Amino acid sequence: MESNEKKWSEGFRRISTLDETKPRFSVRGAMSHLYDAYTGGHETLDQIIRLCEKEHFAKSEERDLGSPMNDASAYKDHYDFLDGGLSIYSGNYFFQERGVYIRGFVALRWILYELGYAQPRKLKGEERVLSREQMEELVAGQSG
């Protein structure tokens, strides 16, 4: 690990899932920005969104604005890339999922490279670790 690289666990953590074939990682500290539609303000998440937009990854959005009576809303934004992508769940419904998740080993590793984080050792369930060049080739093939 180079001295200027941050440990990946400083910015991300693995989330337990029932489906071990699609690992899920959360972005640390993002939760406090998700009690309405995410409009920015979390440095790491803002960087990841800029990367996704720069590469023109396919984006889908879901909006549930509830009823005018209860003023509740829920938002889901998803960028589809590599072996998973980035999902942002935000809103002010009381019982709803909130969080920022990166799905997939390759997606996580590509984001870590791009943001200057040190790569983790081979993670549980990860079959192989691609080189940065291999990831860049895959991203180039997916960019819009």
Beta strands, then each sheet from edge to edge (+ up, - down):
strand 1: 12-15
strand 2: 24-27
strand 3: 58-64
strand 4: 74-81
strand 5: 84-91
strand 6: 99-103
sheet 1: 1+ 2- 6+ 5- 4+ 3-
end
